[in-house]
């Protein structure tokens, strides 16, 4: 019995009308509503710093379920995964979002997530369902690719990833370090999957005066022309041209940037229920909601990723200007996890040594 209801019952006894109070369904209902309010569940949604969603979306989830969502950000995806693993015995939240296919094996190798095969997966193509144990549920996807500023190139843009080492593109490209940047790691993986000899490719890129930045922000808004830099090519996302149209000042109808589709590495982001949550049923409801049209339709314009659900609808800007690779580069998550350290250390030796 809730404390509010106990006080209500005591008041009824005091005024000598306990029988009336007991029979008054309207007043009992009011007490029941107070009890429901007191017992409202709040889930902690742990994610990376790039997470963004429109105001009111999680309020819609509360209206549907009575479950509140509190968002806790935890740096980039690497930091998110590391913190989740380190706090496994005392989880910092209930649901995690933002683990991608470059880190998923690290999470799956540890017992930190609860399996949940949501019925909403019927709307998700199998190519996104990379975890057969259903501990990591696909939510969105996107391609990391080389972008180029069309008017800044002296001639035709590159057509293949191997074109990036040609003399005409010397001093043109800025990349991110795979040690410190998720897109930087994705591009390194693209070169491993998409070139005959990735080590030789990077040696040639270094000789071609490639620049290295610590983060996507410092590359795109520093070295790249979009942010006032001098380099016409940058590792970014296939959706970046869409953002260039949406945020252009003055407005433009055509993106000023293009995408080298031959260089694209496919990223899939997942959500999962943290083992040890005190609210497993409510956490499952939140996973269902993340795959519902209400949430999925919010992904493109907030995070500039693509929804995985076939029930979602893309905004007109994405339909008109998005460029996704038909055959994106990829590697098995288990191979990425097994060789990440080796590959990264070798990259440092070649490019920064």
ZAMI-331878 format. One record per residue (C-alpha): residue number from 1; chain; x, y, z. Coordinates in steps of 0.001 Angstrom, whole numbers. Layout:
# ZAMI-331878
[rec NUM; "A"; [X; Y; Z]]
...
This chain:
# ZAMI-331878
[rec 1; "A"; [0; 0; 0]]
[rec 2; "A"; [1421; 3392; -937]]
[rec 3; "A"; [2076; 6066; 1695]]
[rec 4; "A"; [-316; 8441; -118]]
[rec 5; "A"; [-3090; 5873; -38]]
[rec 6; "A"; [-2436; 5178; 3693]]
[rec 7; "A"; [-2815; 8882; 4487]]
[rec 8; "A"; [-5992; 8981; 2431]]
[rec 9; "A"; [-7404; 6017; 4364]]
[rec 10; "A"; [-6452; 7577; 7730]]
[rec 11; "A"; [-8327; 10736; 6780]]
[rec 12; "A"; [-11419; 8686; 6004]]
[rec 13; "A"; [-11286; 7063; 9484]]
[rec 14; "A"; [-10797; 10430; 11189]]
[rec 15; "A"; [-13988; 11876; 9776]]
[rec 16; "A"; [-15917; 8680; 10494]]
[rec 17; "A"; [-16784; 7890; 6907]]
[rec 18; "A"; [-14541; 4890; 6235]]
[rec 19; "A"; [-17401; 2934; 4702]]
[rec 20; "A"; [-18181; 5756; 2307]]
[rec 21; "A"; [-14520; 6096; 1362]]
[rec 22; "A"; [-14251; 2372; 731]]
[rec 23; "A"; [-17224; 2432; -1590]]
[rec 24; "A"; [-16243; 5573; -3473]]
[rec 25; "A"; [-14587; 4182; -6614]]
[rec 26; "A"; [-13788; 7650; -7923]]
[rec 27; "A"; [-11685; 8593; -4901]]
[rec 28; "A"; [-9994; 5167; -4818]]
[rec 29; "A"; [-9160; 5640; -8466]]
[rec 30; "A"; [-7509; 8952; -7657]]
[rec 31; "A"; [-5356; 7246; -5029]]
[rec 32; "A"; [-4495; 4549; -7553]]
[rec 33; "A"; [-3349; 7205; -10009]]
[rec 34; "A"; [-1155; 8730; -7294]]
[rec 35; "A"; [357; 5295; -6628]]
[rec 36; "A"; [1008; 4826; -10338]]
[rec 37; "A"; [2760; 8197; -10455]]
[rec 38; "A"; [4921; 7404; -7436]]
[rec 39; "A"; [6025; 4101; -9011]]
[rec 40; "A"; [6876; 5526; -12470]]
[rec 41; "A"; [9971; 3791; -13836]]
[rec 42; "A"; [12857; 5873; -15163]]
[rec 43; "A"; [15294; 4134; -17532]]
[rec 44; "A"; [18845; 5404; -18024]]
[rec 45; "A"; [19723; 5428; -21726]]
[rec 46; "A"; [23508; 5356; -22088]]
[rec 47; "A"; [24857; 6620; -25402]]
[rec 48; "A"; [27654; 8529; -27162]]
[rec 49; "A"; [28020; 12299; -27453]]
[rec 50; "A"; [26748; 12332; -31058]]
[rec 51; "A"; [23290; 11125; -30035]]
[rec 52; "A"; [20566; 13634; -30856]]
[rec 53; "A"; [16806; 13396; -31054]]
[rec 54; "A"; [13983; 15919; -31301]]
[rec 55; "A"; [12496; 17283; -28122]]
[rec 56; "A"; [9321; 15441; -27241]]
[rec 57; "A"; [10220; 12033; -28713]]
[rec 58; "A"; [10922; 10338; -25382]]
[rec 59; "A"; [7930; 12187; -23962]]
[rec 60; "A"; [5840; 10339; -26556]]
[rec 61; "A"; [7292; 7082; -25226]]
[rec 62; "A"; [6300; 8136; -21699]]
[rec 63; "A"; [2776; 8922; -22874]]
[rec 64; "A"; [2531; 5438; -24382]]
[rec 65; "A"; [4064; 3469; -21534]]
[rec 66; "A"; [4437; 5614; -18407]]
[rec 67; "A"; [8199; 4972; -18580]]
[rec 68; "A"; [10587; 7921; -18430]]
[rec 69; "A"; [13939; 7983; -20258]]
[rec 70; "A"; [16988; 9787; -18896]]
[rec 71; "A"; [19836; 10183; -21417]]
[rec 72; "A"; [23420; 9735; -20180]]
[rec 73; "A"; [26186; 10490; -22701]]
[rec 74; "A"; [29614; 8904; -22428]]
[rec 75; "A"; [32078; 10356; -24965]]
[rec 76; "A"; [32648; 8682; -28333]]
[rec 77; "A"; [31752; 5081; -29130]]
[rec 78; "A"; [35120; 3832; -27868]]
[rec 79; "A"; [34592; 5515; -24503]]
[rec 80; "A"; [31012; 4263; -24402]]
[rec 81; "A"; [32102; 654; -24915]]
[rec 82; "A"; [35003; 913; -22454]]
[rec 83; "A"; [32837; 2410; -19698]]
[rec 84; "A"; [30113; -175; -20243]]
[rec 85; "A"; [32590; -3034; -19910]]
[rec 86; "A"; [34309; -1554; -16845]]
[rec 87; "A"; [30993; -993; -15053]]
[rec 88; "A"; [29546; -4413; -15903]]
[rec 89; "A"; [29195; -5400; -12220]]
[rec 90; "A"; [27414; -2135; -11444]]
[rec 91; "A"; [25852; -961; -14735]]
[rec 92; "A"; [25451; 2786; -15152]]
[rec 93; "A"; [22195; 2389; -17036]]
[rec 94; "A"; [19503; 131; -18435]]
[rec 95; "A"; [19821; 427; -22224]]
[rec 96; "A"; [22917; 1222; -24290]]
[rec 97; "A"; [22831; 2768; -27759]]
[rec 98; "A"; [25616; 3568; -30218]]
[rec 99; "A"; [27781; 443; -30278]]
[rec 100; "A"; [28680; -13; -33958]]
[rec 101; "A"; [29962; -2961; -35976]]
[rec 102; "A"; [33584; -1877; -35433]]
[rec 103; "A"; [33178; -2400; -31668]]
[rec 104; "A"; [30324; -4909; -31426]]
[rec 105; "A"; [32495; -8009; -31062]]
[rec 106; "A"; [34230; -6489; -28043]]
[rec 107; "A"; [30834; -6154; -26384]]
[rec 108; "A"; [29602; -9590; -27467]]
[rec 109; "A"; [32721; -11265; -26084]]
[rec 110; "A"; [31627; -10204; -22606]]
[rec 111; "A"; [28469; -11039; -20674]]
[rec 112; "A"; [27135; -7523; -20312]]
[rec 113; "A"; [23937; -7577; -22402]]
[rec 114; "A"; [20619; -9396; -22149]]
[rec 115; "A"; [19255; -11091; -25312]]
[rec 116; "A"; [15979; -9751; -26656]]
[rec 117; "A"; [14462; -10725; -29991]]
[rec 118; "A"; [12004; -7879; -30455]]
[rec 119; "A"; [9083; -8459; -32781]]
[rec 120; "A"; [10035; -5202; -34532]]
[rec 121; "A"; [12944; -7023; -36224]]
[rec 122; "A"; [10446; -8280; -38796]]
[rec 123; "A"; [10744; -4798; -40343]]
[rec 124; "A"; [14572; -4801; -40368]]
[rec 125; "A"; [16471; -6318; -43339]]
[rec 126; "A"; [18680; -9258; -42416]]
[rec 127; "A"; [21811; -7476; -43665]]
[rec 128; "A"; [21630; -5250; -40581]]
[rec 129; "A"; [21005; -8086; -38111]]
[rec 130; "A"; [24649; -8924; -37447]]
[rec 131; "A"; [24141; -10466; -33991]]
[rec 132; "A"; [22314; -13809; -34115]]
[rec 133; "A"; [22086; -13830; -30291]]
[rec 134; "A"; [19953; -10666; -30363]]
[rec 135; "A"; [21953; -8942; -27667]]
[rec 136; "A"; [22692; -6074; -30066]]
[rec 137; "A"; [19673; -4812; -31982]]
[rec 138; "A"; [20296; -2707; -35143]]
[rec 139; "A"; [18839; 811; -34981]]
[rec 140; "A"; [20497; 2908; -37718]]
[rec 141; "A"; [23263; 2811; -40318]]
[rec 142; "A"; [25432; 5050; -42480]]
[rec 143; "A"; [28513; 5074; -44684]]
[rec 144; "A"; [31879; 6650; -43833]]
[rec 145; "A"; [33360; 7880; -47121]]
[rec 146; "A"; [35734; 10430; -48605]]
[rec 147; "A"; [33890; 13691; -49368]]
[rec 148; "A"; [35177; 16342; -51778]]
[rec 149; "A"; [34356; 19996; -52342]]
[rec 150; "A"; [33336; 19992; -55996]]
[rec 151; "A"; [34428; 23516; -57012]]
[rec 152; "A"; [37786; 23237; -55218]]
[rec 153; "A"; [39132; 20414; -57373]]
[rec 154; "A"; [41264; 21392; -60371]]
[rec 155; "A"; [39962; 18491; -62440]]
[rec 156; "A"; [37591; 15519; -62218]]
[rec 157; "A"; [37037; 14039; -58736]]
[rec 158; "A"; [38553; 10670; -57799]]
[rec 159; "A"; [36564; 7661; -58990]]
[rec 160; "A"; [38176; 4948; -56872]]
[rec 161; "A"; [39879; 4741; -53512]]
[rec 162; "A"; [43191; 4067; -55264]]
[rec 163; "A"; [42910; 7415; -57074]]
[rec 164; "A"; [43621; 9156; -53767]]
[rec 165; "A"; [47353; 8413; -54126]]
[rec 166; "A"; [47610; 10016; -57590]]
[rec 167; "A"; [49839; 13124; -57907]]
[rec 168; "A"; [46910; 15354; -58904]]
[rec 169; "A"; [45436; 14858; -55421]]
[rec 170; "A"; [48615; 15602; -53480]]
[rec 171; "A"; [47954; 17724; -50402]]
[rec 172; "A"; [44193; 17391; -50900]]
[rec 173; "A"; [43016; 14865; -48311]]
[rec 174; "A"; [42571; 15106; -44543]]
[rec 175; "A"; [41740; 11960; -42554]]
[rec 176; "A"; [41142; 11239; -38867]]
[rec 177; "A"; [43391; 9101; -36717]]
[rec 178; "A"; [41937; 5623; -36100]]
[rec 179; "A"; [43349; 5882; -32569]]
[rec 180; "A"; [41029; 8740; -31633]]
[rec 181; "A"; [38191; 8847; -34152]]
[rec 182; "A"; [35368; 6494; -35159]]
[rec 183; "A"; [35303; 7670; -38806]]
[rec 184; "A"; [39098; 7485; -38780]]
[rec 185; "A"; [38910; 3817; -37795]]
[rec 186; "A"; [36171; 3184; -40350]]
[rec 187; "A"; [38303; 4648; -43138]]
[rec 188; "A"; [41300; 2547; -42084]]
[rec 189; "A"; [39037; -509; -42287]]
[rec 190; "A"; [37842; 658; -45707]]
[rec 191; "A"; [41424; 699; -46956]]
[rec 192; "A"; [42066; -2764; -45490]]
[rec 193; "A"; [38948; -4142; -47180]]
[rec 194; "A"; [39171; -2138; -50396]]
[rec 195; "A"; [42822; -1926; -51513]]
[rec 196; "A"; [45232; -4650; -52716]]
[rec 197; "A"; [47849; -3719; -50089]]
[rec 198; "A"; [46609; -1364; -47400]]
[rec 199; "A"; [50042; -748; -45898]]
[rec 200; "A"; [51479; 310; -49238]]
[rec 201; "A"; [48377; 2445; -49860]]
[rec 202; "A"; [48944; 4388; -46638]]
[rec 203; "A"; [52650; 4797; -47398]]
[rec 204; "A"; [51632; 6311; -50729]]
[rec 205; "A"; [49048; 8551; -49041]]
[rec 206; "A"; [51720; 9802; -46661]]
[rec 207; "A"; [54013; 10548; -49598]]
[rec 208; "A"; [51060; 12364; -51181]]
[rec 209; "A"; [50925; 14720; -48155]]
[rec 210; "A"; [47822; 13385; -46402]]
[rec 211; "A"; [46882; 15395; -43289]]
[rec 212; "A"; [45774; 13695; -40049]]
[rec 213; "A"; [43331; 15187; -37531]]
[rec 214; "A"; [42297; 13842; -34125]]
[rec 215; "A"; [38540; 14080; -34685]]
[rec 216; "A"; [35867; 14473; -37336]]
[rec 217; "A"; [35160; 18016; -36112]]
[rec 218; "A"; [38773; 19157; -36374]]
[rec 219; "A"; [39103; 17606; -39837]]
[rec 220; "A"; [35801; 18841; -41322]]
[rec 221; "A"; [35760; 22289; -39726]]
[rec 222; "A"; [39523; 22762; -39602]]
[rec 223; "A"; [41551; 21382; -42498]]
[rec 224; "A"; [38630; 20894; -44913]]
[rec 225; "A"; [37452; 23803; -47056]]
[rec 226; "A"; [33991; 23741; -45431]]
[rec 227; "A"; [35519; 25095; -42230]]
[rec 228; "A"; [37920; 27546; -43820]]
[rec 229; "A"; [40802; 25126; -44392]]
[rec 230; "A"; [42674; 24502; -47619]]
[rec 231; "A"; [42029; 20810; -48274]]
[rec 232; "A"; [39254; 19879; -50738]]
[rec 233; "A"; [38831; 16264; -49551]]
[rec 234; "A"; [37948; 14859; -46129]]
[rec 235; "A"; [36842; 11590; -44558]]
[rec 236; "A"; [33224; 12158; -43531]]
[rec 237; "A"; [29832; 10561; -44173]]
[rec 238; "A"; [27706; 9805; -47220]]
[rec 239; "A"; [25019; 11976; -45619]]
[rec 240; "A"; [27283; 15033; -45274]]
[rec 241; "A"; [26100; 16549; -48591]]
[rec 242; "A"; [22545; 16448; -47231]]
[rec 243; "A"; [23662; 18405; -44170]]
[rec 244; "A"; [25466; 20903; -46409]]
[rec 245; "A"; [22153; 21656; -48157]]
[rec 246; "A"; [20077; 21837; -44976]]
[rec 247; "A"; [22449; 24145; -43081]]
[rec 248; "A"; [23744; 26214; -46005]]
[rec 249; "A"; [23802; 29967; -45418]]
[rec 250; "A"; [22912; 31386; -47893]]
[rec 251; "A"; [20612; 28521; -48961]]
[rec 252; "A"; [21609; 26227; -51836]]
[rec 253; "A"; [19644; 23734; -53911]]
[rec 254; "A"; [22569; 21476; -54815]]
[rec 255; "A"; [25181; 20127; -52369]]
[rec 256; "A"; [28628; 21712; -52779]]
[rec 257; "A"; [30197; 18368; -51826]]
[rec 258; "A"; [30321; 14986; -53493]]
[rec 259; "A"; [31029; 11478; -52190]]
[rec 260; "A"; [33627; 8964; -53359]]
[rec 261; "A"; [31322; 5953; -53127]]
[rec 262; "A"; [34168; 3513; -53800]]
[rec 263; "A"; [35670; 4467; -50415]]
[rec 264; "A"; [32595; 3886; -48240]]
[rec 265; "A"; [32661; 1661; -45144]]
[rec 266; "A"; [29233; 697; -43778]]
[rec 267; "A"; [28587; 1445; -40100]]
[rec 268; "A"; [25611; -64; -38263]]
[rec 269; "A"; [24671; 1214; -34798]]
[rec 270; "A"; [23032; -1045; -32240]]
[rec 271; "A"; [21141; -867; -28958]]
[rec 272; "A"; [21101; -3440; -26172]]
[rec 273; "A"; [19725; -4122; -22712]]
[rec 274; "A"; [22402; -3978; -20025]]
[rec 275; "A"; [22644; -7083; -17883]]
[rec 276; "A"; [21645; -6356; -14304]]
[rec 277; "A"; [18971; -3786; -15119]]
[rec 278; "A"; [16271; -3612; -12476]]
[rec 279; "A"; [13689; -2963; -15198]]
[rec 280; "A"; [14064; -5630; -17910]]
[rec 281; "A"; [10468; -5444; -19161]]
[rec 282; "A"; [10575; -1655; -19435]]
[rec 283; "A"; [13955; -1878; -21189]]
[rec 284; "A"; [12429; -4234; -23768]]
[rec 285; "A"; [9662; -1702; -24345]]
[rec 286; "A"; [12287; 963; -25029]]
[rec 287; "A"; [14051; -1296; -27572]]
[rec 288; "A"; [10684; -1765; -29304]]
[rec 289; "A"; [10208; 1999; -29339]]
[rec 290; "A"; [13656; 2600; -30887]]
[rec 291; "A"; [12519; 544; -33884]]
[rec 292; "A"; [9084; 2164; -34103]]
[rec 293; "A"; [8325; 4741; -36827]]
[rec 294; "A"; [8085; 7457; -34162]]
[rec 295; "A"; [11787; 7094; -33319]]
[rec 296; "A"; [13080; 5792; -36651]]
[rec 297; "A"; [11694; 8788; -38555]]
[rec 298; "A"; [13692; 11089; -36263]]
[rec 299; "A"; [17093; 9571; -37075]]
[rec 300; "A"; [17934; 11205; -40447]]
[rec 301; "A"; [17431; 14860; -39552]]
[rec 302; "A"; [18919; 14575; -36050]]
[rec 303; "A"; [21872; 12209; -36446]]
[rec 304; "A"; [22211; 12161; -40250]]
[rec 305; "A"; [22142; 8389; -40228]]
[rec 306; "A"; [19634; 6122; -41950]]
[rec 307; "A"; [16841; 4229; -40154]]
[rec 308; "A"; [17005; 439; -40405]]
[rec 309; "A"; [13243; -102; -40273]]
[rec 310; "A"; [11465; -518; -43582]]
[rec 311; "A"; [8474; 1242; -42025]]
[rec 312; "A"; [10443; 4492; -41635]]
[rec 313; "A"; [10135; 7341; -44136]]
[rec 314; "A"; [13124; 9383; -45315]]
[rec 315; "A"; [12805; 13184; -45403]]
[rec 316; "A"; [12689; 14773; -48853]]
[rec 317; "A"; [16232; 16119; -48448]]
[rec 318; "A"; [17591; 12602; -47976]]
[rec 319; "A"; [15614; 11227; -50888]]
[rec 320; "A"; [16921; 13974; -53168]]
[rec 321; "A"; [20544; 14335; -52039]]
[rec 322; "A"; [21635; 11193; -50168]]
[rec 323; "A"; [24334; 9008; -51692]]
[rec 324; "A"; [24728; 5528; -50250]]
[rec 325; "A"; [27140; 2985; -51680]]
[rec 326; "A"; [25443; 77; -53436]]
[rec 327; "A"; [28276; -2247; -52390]]
[rec 328; "A"; [29847; -691; -49266]]
[rec 329; "A"; [33099; -2045; -47905]]
[rec 330; "A"; [32903; -4191; -44783]]
[rec 331; "A"; [34831; -6597; -42561]]
[rec 332; "A"; [33626; -9211; -40110]]
[rec 333; "A"; [33266; -7779; -36572]]
[rec 334; "A"; [35285; -10697; -35147]]
[rec 335; "A"; [38195; -9939; -37501]]
[rec 336; "A"; [38064; -6246; -36606]]
[rec 337; "A"; [38266; -7038; -32899]]
[rec 338; "A"; [41040; -9566; -33333]]
[rec 339; "A"; [43254; -7287; -35427]]
[rec 340; "A"; [42290; -3746; -34365]]
[rec 341; "A"; [45342; -3228; -32152]]
[rec 342; "A"; [47729; -4695; -34722]]
[rec 343; "A"; [46254; -2657; -37570]]
[rec 344; "A"; [46206; 589; -35587]]
[rec 345; "A"; [49792; 215; -34396]]
[rec 346; "A"; [50953; -520; -37931]]
[rec 347; "A"; [49034; 2536; -39211]]
[rec 348; "A"; [50819; 4714; -36636]]
[rec 349; "A"; [54199; 3374; -37745]]
[rec 350; "A"; [53480; 4075; -41420]]
[rec 351; "A"; [51670; 7412; -41239]]
[rec 352; "A"; [52958; 9088; -38077]]
[rec 353; "A"; [56352; 7409; -37767]]
